[in-house]
């Protein structure tokens, strides 16, 4: 996943995103990145705004200020790297 973030940073550095048709002419903004997955990735970026959430509803709740779920970064334990591609193991079920 960090390789993907690195590619987003490369795109950011080019400035080409400023010419995208969805950009407002008076204010150029690079979009935030939202990763929806039960796996918490150990990724980092000093240039991009990145969010990780297990579901879109959890993300919306967390942004509304009414979140009951506190998501803490955890090391990735259920991903196997094989020859440049990622294979996900089945995520363990969490009890509330």
Secondary structure, 3 states (H helix, E strand, C coil): CHHHHHHHHHHHHHCHHHHCCCCECCECCCCCEEEECCCCCCCCCCCCCEEEECCHHHHHHHHHCCCCCCCCCCCCCCEEEECCEEEECCCCCCCC
